[in-house]
Amino acid sequence: MKREEVLQKLGFSIPNEKRIRVIVHSDLKNEADDQYAVMHHLLSPNEEVLGIIAGHFEWFPRLA
């Protein structure tokens, strides 16, 4: 069953003009909040996820 069908059965609908298109950019590494954030975007009824970008967020100080 699609997300829209589930929301319709629950009596919950978002007008198309209120939906936003997003591209999720996260490091998706080993912290639990990364996966939680992606799932939050995927399950939000007012967002249409167009893509997910796995970024690299490690920080290394300059040695100069």
Predicted model as a PDB file, atoms N, CA, C, CB and O in Angstrom, pLDDT in the B-factor column:
MODEL        1                                                                  
ATOM      1  N   MET A   1       0.855  -1.171   0.000  1.00 78.00           N  
ATOM      2  CA  MET A   1       0.000   0.000   0.000  1.00 78.00           C  
ATOM      3  C   MET A   1       0.904   1.239   0.000  1.00 78.00           C  
ATOM      4  CB  MET A   1      -0.975  -0.004   1.234  1.00 78.00           C  
ATOM      5  O   MET A   1       1.866   1.320   0.765  1.00 78.00           O  
ATOM      6  N   LYS A   2       0.584   2.182  -0.855  1.00 80.00           N  
ATOM      7  CA  LYS A   2       1.378   3.399  -0.960  1.00 80.00           C  
ATOM      8  C   LYS A   2       1.063   4.344   0.192  1.00 80.00           C  
ATOM      9  CB  LYS A   2       1.124   4.092  -2.303  1.00 80.00           C  
ATOM     10  O   LYS A   2      -0.005   4.281   0.801  1.00 80.00           O  
ATOM     11  N   ARG A   3       2.032   5.231   0.475  1.00 74.00           N  
ATOM     12  CA  ARG A   3       1.882   6.182   1.581  1.00 74.00           C  
ATOM     13  C   ARG A   3       0.636   7.027   1.409  1.00 74.00           C  
ATOM     14  CB  ARG A   3       3.111   7.083   1.687  1.00 74.00           C  
ATOM     15  O   ARG A   3      -0.079   7.273   2.380  1.00 74.00           O  
ATOM     16  N   GLU A   4       0.358   7.479   0.185  1.00 76.00           N  
ATOM     17  CA  GLU A   4      -0.821   8.307  -0.064  1.00 76.00           C  
ATOM     18  C   GLU A   4      -2.117   7.562   0.243  1.00 76.00           C  
ATOM     19  CB  GLU A   4      -0.830   8.780  -1.509  1.00 76.00           C  
ATOM     20  O   GLU A   4      -3.076   8.146   0.750  1.00 76.00           O  
ATOM     21  N   GLU A   5      -2.135   6.263  -0.071  1.00 83.00           N  
ATOM     22  CA  GLU A   5      -3.325   5.453   0.221  1.00 83.00           C  
ATOM     23  C   GLU A   5      -3.544   5.309   1.712  1.00 83.00           C  
ATOM     24  CB  GLU A   5      -3.204   4.075  -0.417  1.00 83.00           C  
ATOM     25  O   GLU A   5      -4.679   5.380   2.183  1.00 83.00           O  
ATOM     26  N   VAL A   6      -2.473   5.108   2.460  1.00 82.00           N  
ATOM     27  CA  VAL A   6      -2.584   4.989   3.912  1.00 82.00           C  
ATOM     28  C   VAL A   6      -3.088   6.298   4.503  1.00 82.00           C  
ATOM     29  CB  VAL A   6      -1.226   4.603   4.537  1.00 82.00           C  
ATOM     30  O   VAL A   6      -3.983   6.292   5.348  1.00 82.00           O  
ATOM     31  N   LEU A   7      -2.521   7.422   4.065  1.00 79.00           N  
ATOM     32  CA  LEU A   7      -2.948   8.725   4.581  1.00 79.00           C  
ATOM     33  C   LEU A   7      -4.400   9.005   4.230  1.00 79.00           C  
ATOM     34  CB  LEU A   7      -2.054   9.838   4.031  1.00 79.00           C  
ATOM     35  O   LEU A   7      -5.138   9.577   5.032  1.00 79.00           O  
ATOM     36  N   GLN A   8      -4.815   8.602   3.026  1.00 82.00           N  
ATOM     37  CA  GLN A   8      -6.201   8.814   2.623  1.00 82.00           C  
ATOM     38  C   GLN A   8      -7.158   7.995   3.492  1.00 82.00           C  
ATOM     39  CB  GLN A   8      -6.386   8.451   1.145  1.00 82.00           C  
ATOM     40  O   GLN A   8      -8.222   8.486   3.869  1.00 82.00           O  
ATOM     41  N   LYS A   9      -6.789   6.756   3.811  1.00 88.00           N  
ATOM     42  CA  LYS A   9      -7.638   5.924   4.681  1.00 88.00           C  
ATOM     43  C   LYS A   9      -7.736   6.512   6.085  1.00 88.00           C  
ATOM     44  CB  LYS A   9      -7.090   4.488   4.753  1.00 88.00           C  
ATOM     45  O   LYS A   9      -8.752   6.351   6.761  1.00 88.00           O  
ATOM     46  N   LEU A  10      -6.673   7.196   6.523  1.00 87.00           N  
ATOM     47  CA  LEU A  10      -6.693   7.838   7.837  1.00 87.00           C  
ATOM     48  C   LEU A  10      -7.398   9.184   7.818  1.00 87.00           C  
ATOM     49  CB  LEU A  10      -5.284   8.015   8.345  1.00 87.00           C  
ATOM     50  O   LEU A  10      -7.589   9.804   8.865  1.00 87.00           O  
ATOM     51  N   GLY A  11      -7.787   9.640   6.629  1.00 85.00           N  
ATOM     52  CA  GLY A  11      -8.464  10.932   6.523  1.00 85.00           C  
ATOM     53  C   GLY A  11      -7.501  12.099   6.587  1.00 85.00           C  
ATOM     54  O   GLY A  11      -7.883  13.198   6.987  1.00 85.00           O  
ATOM     55  N   PHE A  12      -6.266  11.875   6.199  1.00 81.00           N  
ATOM     56  CA  PHE A  12      -5.236  12.914   6.262  1.00 81.00           C  
ATOM     57  C   PHE A  12      -4.725  13.161   4.858  1.00 81.00           C  
ATOM     58  CB  PHE A  12      -4.069  12.510   7.219  1.00 81.00           C  
ATOM     59  O   PHE A  12      -4.279  12.233   4.183  1.00 81.00           O  
ATOM     60  N   SER A  13      -4.786  14.398   4.420  1.00 78.00           N  
ATOM     61  CA  SER A  13      -4.277  14.706   3.084  1.00 78.00           C  
ATOM     62  C   SER A  13      -3.566  16.052   3.102  1.00 78.00           C  
ATOM     63  CB  SER A  13      -5.423  14.711   2.043  1.00 78.00           C  
ATOM     64  O   SER A  13      -3.927  16.958   3.853  1.00 78.00           O  
ATOM     65  N   ILE A  14      -2.571  16.157   2.275  1.00 80.00           N  
ATOM     66  CA  ILE A  14      -1.793  17.391   2.120  1.00 80.00           C  
ATOM     67  C   ILE A  14      -2.073  17.904   0.712  1.00 80.00           C  
ATOM     68  CB  ILE A  14      -0.234  17.151   2.360  1.00 80.00           C  
ATOM     69  O   ILE A  14      -1.900  17.163  -0.256  1.00 80.00           O  
ATOM     70  N   PRO A  15      -2.502  19.162   0.579  1.00 82.00           N  
ATOM     71  CA  PRO A  15      -2.707  19.703  -0.771  1.00 82.00           C  
ATOM     72  C   PRO A  15      -1.379  19.717  -1.537  1.00 82.00           C  
ATOM     73  CB  PRO A  15      -3.312  21.138  -0.704  1.00 82.00           C  
ATOM     74  O   PRO A  15      -0.316  19.929  -0.953  1.00 82.00           O  
ATOM     75  N   ASN A  16      -1.456  19.490  -2.849  1.00 82.00           N  
ATOM     76  CA  ASN A  16      -0.237  19.439  -3.656  1.00 82.00           C  
ATOM     77  C   ASN A  16       0.581  20.716  -3.572  1.00 82.00           C  
ATOM     78  CB  ASN A  16      -0.584  19.163  -5.091  1.00 82.00           C  
ATOM     79  O   ASN A  16       1.810  20.658  -3.629  1.00 82.00           O  
ATOM     80  N   GLU A  17      -0.064  21.863  -3.440  1.00 87.00           N  
ATOM     81  CA  GLU A  17       0.688  23.127  -3.373  1.00 87.00           C  
ATOM     82  C   GLU A  17       1.434  23.302  -2.046  1.00 87.00           C  
ATOM     83  CB  GLU A  17      -0.260  24.303  -3.579  1.00 87.00           C  
ATOM     84  O   GLU A  17       2.293  24.176  -1.933  1.00 87.00           O  
ATOM     85  N   LYS A  18       1.117  22.486  -1.052  1.00 86.00           N  
ATOM     86  CA  LYS A  18       1.814  22.539   0.238  1.00 86.00           C  
ATOM     87  C   LYS A  18       2.941  21.521   0.349  1.00 86.00           C  
ATOM     88  CB  LYS A  18       0.832  22.317   1.358  1.00 86.00           C  
ATOM     89  O   LYS A  18       3.733  21.574   1.290  1.00 86.00           O  
ATOM     90  N   ARG A  19       3.021  20.593  -0.604  1.00 87.00           N  
ATOM     91  CA  ARG A  19       4.097  19.592  -0.594  1.00 87.00           C  
ATOM     92  C   ARG A  19       5.380  20.237  -1.094  1.00 87.00           C  
ATOM     93  CB  ARG A  19       3.727  18.355  -1.471  1.00 87.00           C  
ATOM     94  O   ARG A  19       5.359  21.104  -1.967  1.00 87.00           O  
ATOM     95  N   ILE A  20       6.498  19.798  -0.526  1.00 92.00           N  
ATOM     96  CA  ILE A  20       7.784  20.320  -0.959  1.00 92.00           C  
ATOM     97  C   ILE A  20       8.661  19.178  -1.465  1.00 92.00           C  
ATOM     98  CB  ILE A  20       8.482  21.077   0.192  1.00 92.00           C  
ATOM     99  O   ILE A  20       8.592  18.053  -0.970  1.00 92.00           O  
ATOM    100  N   ARG A  21       9.474  19.489  -2.450  1.00 94.00           N  
ATOM    101  CA  ARG A  21      10.408  18.504  -2.984  1.00 94.00           C  
ATOM    102  C   ARG A  21      11.751  18.719  -2.305  1.00 94.00           C  
ATOM    103  CB  ARG A  21      10.535  18.616  -4.541  1.00 94.00           C  
ATOM    104  O   ARG A  21      12.231  19.849  -2.213  1.00 94.00           O  
ATOM    105  N   VAL A  22      12.350  17.652  -1.837  1.00 94.00           N  
ATOM    106  CA  VAL A  22      13.628  17.765  -1.118  1.00 94.00           C  
ATOM    107  C   VAL A  22      14.633  16.747  -1.641  1.00 94.00           C  
ATOM    108  CB  VAL A  22      13.419  17.569   0.397  1.00 94.00           C  
ATOM    109  O   VAL A  22      14.275  15.688  -2.156  1.00 94.00           O  
ATOM    110  N   ILE A  23      15.892  17.105  -1.490  1.00 94.00           N  
ATOM    111  CA  ILE A  23      16.999  16.181  -1.687  1.00 94.00           C  
ATOM    112  C   ILE A  23      17.684  16.095  -0.333  1.00 94.00           C  
ATOM    113  CB  ILE A  23      17.996  16.654  -2.843  1.00 94.00           C  
ATOM    114  O   ILE A  23      18.155  17.103   0.192  1.00 94.00           O  
ATOM    115  N   VAL A  24      17.742  14.904   0.230  1.00 90.00           N  
ATOM    116  CA  VAL A  24      18.316  14.701   1.561  1.00 90.00           C  
ATOM    117  C   VAL A  24      19.825  14.515   1.417  1.00 90.00           C  
ATOM    118  CB  VAL A  24      17.665  13.468   2.278  1.00 90.00           C  
ATOM    119  O   VAL A  24      20.291  13.685   0.637  1.00 90.00           O  
ATOM    120  N   HIS A  25      20.575  15.302   2.181  1.00 87.00           N  
ATOM    121  CA  HIS A  25      22.037  15.196   2.176  1.00 87.00           C  
ATOM    122  C   HIS A  25      22.475  14.894   3.606  1.00 87.00           C  
ATOM    123  CB  HIS A  25      22.720  16.518   1.630  1.00 87.00           C  
ATOM    124  O   HIS A  25      22.298  15.720   4.502  1.00 87.00           O  
ATOM    125  N   SER A  26      23.043  13.722   3.814  1.00 84.00           N  
ATOM    126  CA  SER A  26      23.461  13.298   5.149  1.00 84.00           C  
ATOM    127  C   SER A  26      24.690  12.424   5.021  1.00 84.00           C  
ATOM    128  CB  SER A  26      22.324  12.544   5.886  1.00 84.00           C  
ATOM    129  O   SER A  26      24.940  11.834   3.970  1.00 84.00           O  
ATOM    130  N   ASP A  27      25.465  12.343   6.112  1.00 81.00           N  
ATOM    131  CA  ASP A  27      26.666  11.509   6.052  1.00 81.00           C  
ATOM    132  C   ASP A  27      26.334  10.028   6.198  1.00 81.00           C  
ATOM    133  CB  ASP A  27      27.651  11.926   7.137  1.00 81.00           C  
ATOM    134  O   ASP A  27      27.135   9.186   5.792  1.00 81.00           O  
ATOM    135  N   LEU A  28      25.188   9.686   6.761  1.00 77.00           N  
ATOM    136  CA  LEU A  28      24.706   8.301   6.850  1.00 77.00           C  
ATOM    137  C   LEU A  28      25.779   7.339   7.323  1.00 77.00           C  
ATOM    138  CB  LEU A  28      24.184   7.846   5.509  1.00 77.00           C  
ATOM    139  O   LEU A  28      25.888   6.219   6.824  1.00 77.00           O  
ATOM    140  N   LYS A  29      26.550   7.772   8.265  1.00 74.00           N  
ATOM    141  CA  LYS A  29      27.674   6.935   8.677  1.00 74.00           C  
ATOM    142  C   LYS A  29      27.248   6.011   9.801  1.00 74.00           C  
ATOM    143  CB  LYS A  29      28.871   7.798   9.116  1.00 74.00           C  
ATOM    144  O   LYS A  29      26.529   5.042   9.556  1.00 74.00           O  
ATOM    145  N   ASN A  30      27.661   6.276  10.996  1.00 69.00           N  
ATOM    146  CA  ASN A  30      27.393   5.313  12.055  1.00 69.00           C  
ATOM    147  C   ASN A  30      26.553   5.871  13.197  1.00 69.00           C  
ATOM    148  CB  ASN A  30      28.681   4.805  12.599  1.00 69.00           C  
ATOM    149  O   ASN A  30      26.232   5.131  14.127  1.00 69.00           O  
ATOM    150  N   GLU A  31      26.189   7.135  13.162  1.00 77.00           N  
ATOM    151  CA  GLU A  31      25.339   7.656  14.222  1.00 77.00           C  
ATOM    152  C   GLU A  31      23.881   7.317  13.920  1.00 77.00           C  
ATOM    153  CB  GLU A  31      25.527   9.184  14.377  1.00 77.00           C  
ATOM    154  O   GLU A  31      23.448   7.374  12.770  1.00 77.00           O  
ATOM    155  N   ALA A  32      23.148   6.972  14.939  1.00 78.00           N  
ATOM    156  CA  ALA A  32      21.750   6.558  14.756  1.00 78.00           C  
ATOM    157  C   ALA A  32      20.879   7.711  14.255  1.00 78.00           C  
ATOM    158  CB  ALA A  32      21.183   6.015  16.072  1.00 78.00           C  
ATOM    159  O   ALA A  32      19.873   7.473  13.587  1.00 78.00           O  
ATOM    160  N   ASP A  33      21.246   8.944  14.564  1.00 83.00           N  
ATOM    161  CA  ASP A  33      20.405  10.059  14.140  1.00 83.00           C  
ATOM    162  C   ASP A  33      20.439  10.271  12.631  1.00 83.00           C  
ATOM    163  CB  ASP A  33      20.839  11.326  14.840  1.00 83.00           C  
ATOM    164  O   ASP A  33      19.512  10.867  12.083  1.00 83.00           O  
ATOM    165  N   ASP A  34      21.470   9.804  11.947  1.00 83.00           N  
ATOM    166  CA  ASP A  34      21.531   9.955  10.491  1.00 83.00           C  
ATOM    167  C   ASP A  34      20.423   9.144   9.823  1.00 83.00           C  
ATOM    168  CB  ASP A  34      22.911   9.516   9.957  1.00 83.00           C  
ATOM    169  O   ASP A  34      19.684   9.666   8.988  1.00 83.00           O  
ATOM    170  N   GLN A  35      20.312   7.896  10.184  1.00 85.00           N  
ATOM    171  CA  GLN A  35      19.266   7.054   9.603  1.00 85.00           C  
ATOM    172  C   GLN A  35      17.879   7.527  10.033  1.00 85.00           C  
ATOM    173  CB  GLN A  35      19.472   5.588  10.012  1.00 85.00           C  
ATOM    174  O   GLN A  35      16.929   7.450   9.253  1.00 85.00           O  
ATOM    175  N   TYR A  36      17.758   8.009  11.248  1.00 87.00           N  
ATOM    176  CA  TYR A  36      16.473   8.525  11.735  1.00 87.00           C  
ATOM    177  C   TYR A  36      16.042   9.731  10.899  1.00 87.00           C  
ATOM    178  CB  TYR A  36      16.569   8.914  13.236  1.00 87.00           C  
ATOM    179  O   TYR A  36      14.874   9.853  10.530  1.00 87.00           O  
ATOM    180  N   ALA A  37      16.982  10.610  10.608  1.00 86.00           N  
ATOM    181  CA  ALA A  37      16.656  11.807   9.825  1.00 86.00           C  
ATOM    182  C   ALA A  37      16.193  11.439   8.418  1.00 86.00           C  
ATOM    183  CB  ALA A  37      17.869  12.743   9.748  1.00 86.00           C  
ATOM    184  O   ALA A  37      15.241  12.029   7.906  1.00 86.00           O  
ATOM    185  N   VAL A  38      16.853  10.477   7.794  1.00 88.00           N  
ATOM    186  CA  VAL A  38      16.454  10.055   6.453  1.00 88.00           C  
ATOM    187  C   VAL A  38      15.053   9.450   6.489  1.00 88.00           C  
ATOM    188  CB  VAL A  38      17.467   9.040   5.875  1.00 88.00           C  
ATOM    189  O   VAL A  38      14.222   9.768   5.639  1.00 88.00           O  
ATOM    190  N   MET A  39      14.785   8.585   7.460  1.00 88.00           N  
ATOM    191  CA  MET A  39      13.453   7.977   7.560  1.00 88.00           C  
ATOM    192  C   MET A  39      12.386   9.029   7.848  1.00 88.00           C  
ATOM    193  CB  MET A  39      13.437   6.901   8.655  1.00 88.00           C  
ATOM    194  O   MET A  39      11.262   8.923   7.359  1.00 88.00           O  
ATOM    195  N   HIS A  40      12.732  10.036   8.637  1.00 90.00           N  
ATOM    196  CA  HIS A  40      11.783  11.122   8.911  1.00 90.00           C  
ATOM    197  C   HIS A  40      11.394  11.819   7.606  1.00 90.00           C  
ATOM    198  CB  HIS A  40      12.391  12.145   9.911  1.00 90.00           C  
ATOM    199  O   HIS A  40      10.217  12.105   7.384  1.00 90.00           O  
ATOM    200  N   HIS A  41      12.366  12.089   6.752  1.00 91.00           N  
ATOM    201  CA  HIS A  41      12.063  12.708   5.460  1.00 91.00           C  
ATOM    202  C   HIS A  41      11.212  11.786   4.588  1.00 91.00           C  
ATOM    203  CB  HIS A  41      13.359  13.073   4.728  1.00 91.00           C  
ATOM    204  O   HIS A  41      10.251  12.233   3.962  1.00 91.00           O  
ATOM    205  N   LEU A  42      11.564  10.502   4.545  1.00 89.00           N  
ATOM    206  CA  LEU A  42      10.836   9.563   3.693  1.00 89.00           C  
ATOM    207  C   LEU A  42       9.388   9.365   4.143  1.00 89.00           C  
ATOM    208  CB  LEU A  42      11.550   8.226   3.675  1.00 89.00           C  
ATOM    209  O   LEU A  42       8.511   9.130   3.312  1.00 89.00           O  
ATOM    210  N   LEU A  43       9.134   9.456   5.437  1.00 86.00           N  
ATOM    211  CA  LEU A  43       7.782   9.222   5.957  1.00 86.00           C  
ATOM    212  C   LEU A  43       6.952  10.490   6.120  1.00 86.00           C  
ATOM    213  CB  LEU A  43       7.868   8.526   7.275  1.00 86.00           C  
ATOM    214  O   LEU A  43       5.755  10.404   6.394  1.00 86.00           O  
ATOM    215  N   SER A  44       7.563  11.672   5.956  1.00 87.00           N  
ATOM    216  CA  SER A  44       6.822  12.924   6.113  1.00 87.00           C  
ATOM    217  C   SER A  44       5.856  13.088   4.949  1.00 87.00           C  
ATOM    218  CB  SER A  44       7.787  14.136   6.197  1.00 87.00           C  
ATOM    219  O   SER A  44       6.277  13.073   3.793  1.00 87.00           O  
ATOM    220  N   PRO A  45       4.578  13.243   5.234  1.00 84.00           N  
ATOM    221  CA  PRO A  45       3.598  13.310   4.148  1.00 84.00           C  
ATOM    222  C   PRO A  45       3.687  14.584   3.325  1.00 84.00           C  
ATOM    223  CB  PRO A  45       2.221  13.186   4.708  1.00 84.00           C  
ATOM    224  O   PRO A  45       3.195  14.608   2.197  1.00 84.00           O  
ATOM    225  N   ASN A  46       4.294  15.641   3.845  1.00 88.00           N  
ATOM    226  CA  ASN A  46       4.359  16.886   3.085  1.00 88.00           C  
ATOM    227  C   ASN A  46       5.657  17.017   2.284  1.00 88.00           C  
ATOM    228  CB  ASN A  46       4.216  18.066   4.023  1.00 88.00           C  
ATOM    229  O   ASN A  46       5.900  18.062   1.681  1.00 88.00           O  
ATOM    230  N   GLU A  47       6.493  15.978   2.269  1.00 90.00           N  
ATOM    231  CA  GLU A  47       7.744  16.025   1.523  1.00 90.00           C  
ATOM    232  C   GLU A  47       7.768  14.945   0.452  1.00 90.00           C  
ATOM    233  CB  GLU A  47       8.942  15.866   2.466  1.00 90.00           C  
ATOM    234  O   GLU A  47       7.324  13.817   0.670  1.00 90.00           O  
ATOM    235  N   GLU A  48       8.288  15.312  -0.694  1.00 90.00           N  
ATOM    236  CA  GLU A  48       8.529  14.359  -1.766  1.00 90.00           C  
ATOM    237  C   GLU A  48      10.046  14.268  -1.920  1.00 90.00           C  
ATOM    238  CB  GLU A  48       7.816  14.792  -3.121  1.00 90.00           C  
ATOM    239  O   GLU A  48      10.678  15.203  -2.412  1.00 90.00           O  
ATOM    240  N   VAL A  49      10.622  13.166  -1.509  1.00 92.00           N  
ATOM    241  CA  VAL A  49      12.078  12.999  -1.560  1.00 92.00           C  
ATOM    242  C   VAL A  49      12.469  12.638  -2.987  1.00 92.00           C  
ATOM    243  CB  VAL A  49      12.566  11.899  -0.550  1.00 92.00           C  
ATOM    244  O   VAL A  49      12.078  11.596  -3.513  1.00 92.00           O  
ATOM    245  N   LEU A  50      13.251  13.528  -3.602  1.00 94.00           N  
ATOM    246  CA  LEU A  50      13.699  13.303  -4.973  1.00 94.00           C  
ATOM    247  C   LEU A  50      15.000  12.513  -5.021  1.00 94.00           C  
ATOM    248  CB  LEU A  50      13.874  14.629  -5.691  1.00 94.00           C  
ATOM    249  O   LEU A  50      15.311  11.866  -6.020  1.00 94.00           O  
ATOM    250  N   GLY A  51      15.750  12.575  -3.936  1.00 94.00           N  
ATOM    251  CA  GLY A  51      17.005  11.843  -3.911  1.00 94.00           C  
ATOM    252  C   GLY A  51      17.651  11.900  -2.552  1.00 94.00           C  
ATOM    253  O   GLY A  51      17.282  12.712  -1.703  1.00 94.00           O  
ATOM    254  N   ILE A  52      18.618  11.032  -2.353  1.00 91.00           N  
ATOM    255  CA  ILE A  52      19.398  10.994  -1.109  1.00 91.00           C  
ATOM    256  C   ILE A  52      20.859  11.009  -1.501  1.00 91.00           C  
ATOM    257  CB  ILE A  52      19.055   9.726  -0.230  1.00 91.00           C  
ATOM    258  O   ILE A  52      21.309  10.190  -2.302  1.00 91.00           O  
ATOM    259  N   ILE A  53      21.603  11.956  -0.926  1.00 88.00           N  
ATOM    260  CA  ILE A  53      23.030  12.072  -1.200  1.00 88.00           C  
ATOM    261  C   ILE A  53      23.784  11.696   0.063  1.00 88.00           C  
ATOM    262  CB  ILE A  53      23.408  13.512  -1.674  1.00 88.00           C  
ATOM    263  O   ILE A  53      23.554  12.263   1.132  1.00 88.00           O  
ATOM    264  N   ALA A  54      24.678  10.743  -0.069  1.00 83.00           N  
ATOM    265  CA  ALA A  54      25.521  10.338   1.055  1.00 83.00           C  
ATOM    266  C   ALA A  54      26.781  11.199   1.022  1.00 83.00           C  
ATOM    267  CB  ALA A  54      25.876   8.802   0.990  1.00 83.00           C  
ATOM    268  O   ALA A  54      27.654  11.008   0.176  1.00 83.00           O  
ATOM    269  N   GLY A  55      26.865  12.144   1.948  1.00 78.00           N  
ATOM    270  CA  GLY A  55      28.005  13.046   1.997  1.00 78.00           C  
ATOM    271  C   GLY A  55      29.095  12.514   2.909  1.00 78.00           C  
ATOM    272  O   GLY A  55      28.886  11.577   3.679  1.00 78.00           O  
ATOM    273  N   HIS A  56      30.248  13.125   2.805  1.00 73.00           N  
ATOM    274  CA  HIS A  56      31.398  12.741   3.612  1.00 73.00           C  
ATOM    275  C   HIS A  56      31.710  13.916   4.531  1.00 73.00           C  
ATOM    276  CB  HIS A  56      32.642  12.356   2.717  1.00 73.00           C  
ATOM    277  O   HIS A  56      32.163  14.959   4.060  1.00 73.00           O  
ATOM    278  N   PHE A  57      31.477  13.769   5.828  1.00 67.00           N  
ATOM    279  CA  PHE A  57      31.593  14.878   6.755  1.00 67.00           C  
ATOM    280  C   PHE A  57      32.736  14.716   7.747  1.00 67.00           C  
ATOM    281  CB  PHE A  57      30.312  15.045   7.494  1.00 67.00           C  
ATOM    282  O   PHE A  57      32.677  15.296   8.832  1.00 67.00           O  
ATOM    283  N   GLU A  58      33.757  13.962   7.424  1.00 66.00           N  
ATOM    284  CA  GLU A  58      34.888  13.854   8.347  1.00 66.00           C  
ATOM    285  C   GLU A  58      35.699  15.133   8.283  1.00 66.00           C  
ATOM    286  CB  GLU A  58      35.776  12.624   8.011  1.00 66.00           C  
ATOM    287  O   GLU A  58      35.820  15.750   7.225  1.00 66.00           O  
ATOM    288  N   TRP A  59      36.238  15.518   9.385  1.00 68.00           N  
ATOM    289  CA  TRP A  59      36.998  16.757   9.457  1.00 68.00           C  
ATOM    290  C   TRP A  59      38.439  16.448   9.845  1.00 68.00           C  
ATOM    291  CB  TRP A  59      36.358  17.740  10.465  1.00 68.00           C  
ATOM    292  O   TRP A  59      38.692  15.776  10.845  1.00 68.00           O  
ATOM    293  N   PHE A  60      39.350  16.931   9.069  1.00 69.00           N  
ATOM    294  CA  PHE A  60      40.758  16.761   9.365  1.00 69.00           C  
ATOM    295  C   PHE A  60      41.391  18.139   9.439  1.00 69.00           C  
ATOM    296  CB  PHE A  60      41.460  15.872   8.299  1.00 69.00           C  
ATOM    297  O   PHE A  60      41.274  18.918   8.494  1.00 69.00           O  
ATOM    298  N   PRO A  61      42.067  18.463  10.554  1.00 69.00           N  
ATOM    299  CA  PRO A  61      42.709  19.786  10.649  1.00 69.00           C  
ATOM    300  C   PRO A  61      43.868  19.899   9.671  1.00 69.00           C  
ATOM    301  CB  PRO A  61      43.207  20.047  12.083  1.00 69.00           C  
ATOM    302  O   PRO A  61      44.523  18.911   9.338  1.00 69.00           O  
ATOM    303  N   ARG A  62      44.105  21.117   9.220  1.00 69.00           N  
ATOM    304  CA  ARG A  62      45.232  21.354   8.317  1.00 69.00           C  
ATOM    305  C   ARG A  62      46.527  21.254   9.095  1.00 69.00           C  
ATOM    306  CB  ARG A  62      45.117  22.735   7.629  1.00 69.00           C  
ATOM    307  O   ARG A  62      46.616  21.733  10.225  1.00 69.00           O  
ATOM    308  N   LEU A  63      47.503  20.653   8.513  1.00 66.00           N  
ATOM    309  CA  LEU A  63      48.795  20.446   9.165  1.00 66.00           C  
ATOM    310  C   LEU A  63      49.823  21.482   8.759  1.00 66.00           C  
ATOM    311  CB  LEU A  63      49.317  19.071   8.851  1.00 66.00           C  
ATOM    312  O   LEU A  63      51.014  21.272   8.991  1.00 66.00           O  
ATOM    313  N   ALA A  64      49.416  22.587   8.165  1.00 59.00           N  
ATOM    314  CA  ALA A  64      50.385  23.598   7.725  1.00 59.00           C  
ATOM    315  C   ALA A  64      50.449  24.763   8.669  1.00 59.00           C  
ATOM    316  CB  ALA A  64      50.045  24.093   6.345  1.00 59.00           C  
ATOM    317  O   ALA A  64      51.214  25.700   8.443  1.00 59.00           O  
TER     318      ALA A  64                                                      
ENDMDL                                                                          
END                                                                             
